[in-house]
């Protein structure tokens, strides 16, 4: 071949290479591969052509072809740093971390020996070796953690390698398997890259079904469809068969619970829902649905604390419907948590206006409930009307909480007794006054309304008159001798007796006939 003919051949493969480079810049990677391939046919000893085609294959996600071209490139030029970088990327996304480490270590030795590489190129090779080593170590350790049932630790280990090598099936599939129970949406993101390349891969399809399963009730139908497809391709696939049975069992128990609840067999409903929940507690989204249902059944059984726990779990794991907010509101009201009840019902009404009437009724009940329950304070049934019964209840309450009875108690107990004693006087002040009692019973008197916090109690003179009455009631003789509303008595006998009587009884004792009415 003449010199002119050789120049013509050289110009031909170089021009093809340039055309390939232009297509690469235009992101037309298939066209770039075609031009590089034609150039290689003309000059199969040029390492740059194989390296460039490897880069185009990488962009297409054709990692096996990219790795093959990069291997040829470094064989033709053992100090070709850029080709080593491409070989590393291809092998790592294929999950061949050990081969990547070995190839780059050999390349680093050649590069350092030749002495032609820049310090930056040498440092880059060392970093690539480290990243492949770390990924291999993380993958191996994650597999061990899965065997020890510590999937969340595996997720933590795999996040870094997955970010570096998102197209590596070995990493992405293990990450998705471990991540699906706690974060099915994140697991799904890890699988997206393989939708086309692994559409007939039974492992990939099983993992897709697993993601749908952990999305809860909304994903069960799709999960079953995919699992039946997997079993059609591989009838002996035990993972798919077990998951399909699990879905069917949970659905069966859920339907059993629903039927029992509709038939007012709430205890049976609770048992059925509990069976479904306990069958796979790791499926938090499905458990949220089931526990939301169980909360309704527990309400029918007056298990309001258990119902509240179920609602809290449901709403912490995706439940946010108006129906669920309304259910929790009703539970909170039964537990006398009125502020929480109103807040939940307001949220329900914002989502669904059909709850507005219930909200208005709840607000009225909450306002009434926030008042002090004077009947409860005196141990009386609601709306007790007999004045003598109210007075006797008042006496009994005074006997229990009079400060003198708690004289030798701890400071905390004394403070509590004083508070109770004051509230007894306040309750009697309202219930013993016919006008105030009518206002209170009709809901017209709130805690902050004038008269609610006065202790007049029908005696006309306020606290001092009640003090006088107390001293007379318990044998003191009037005048308020020793009895006060301001806390514990200061000096004298708290029940109206003199010092001599006090010394005979001993401090803190009760006057003769104290329990007689």
Secondary structure, DSSP 8 states (H G I E B T S, - for coil): --HHHHHHHHHHHHHHHHHHHHHHHTT-HHHHHHHHHHHHHH-TT-HHHHHHHHHHHHHHT-HHHHHHHHHHHHHH-TT-HHHHHHHHHHHHHTT-HHHHHHHHHHHHHHHHHHT-S-HHHHHHHHHHHHHHHHHHHHHHHHHHHHHTT-HHHHHHHHHHHHHH-TT-HHHHHHHHHHHTTT-HHHHHHHHGGGTTTTTT-HHHHHHHHHHHHHT-GGGHHHHHHHHHHHHHH-TT-HHHHHHHHHHHHHHHHHHHHHHHHHTT-HHHHHHHHHHHHHHTTT-HHHHHHHHHHHHHHHHHTT-HHHHHHHHHHHHHTT---HHHHHHHHHHHHHTT-HHHHHHHHHHHHHH-GGGHHHHHHHHHHHHHHHS--HHHHTT--TT---HHHHHHHHHHHHHHH-GGGGTTS-HHHHHHHHHHHHHHHHHHHHHTSHHHHHHHHTT---TTSTTTT---TTSSSTHHHHHHHHHHHTT--STT-S--SSSS--SS-TTS--HHHHHHH-TT---TTTT--
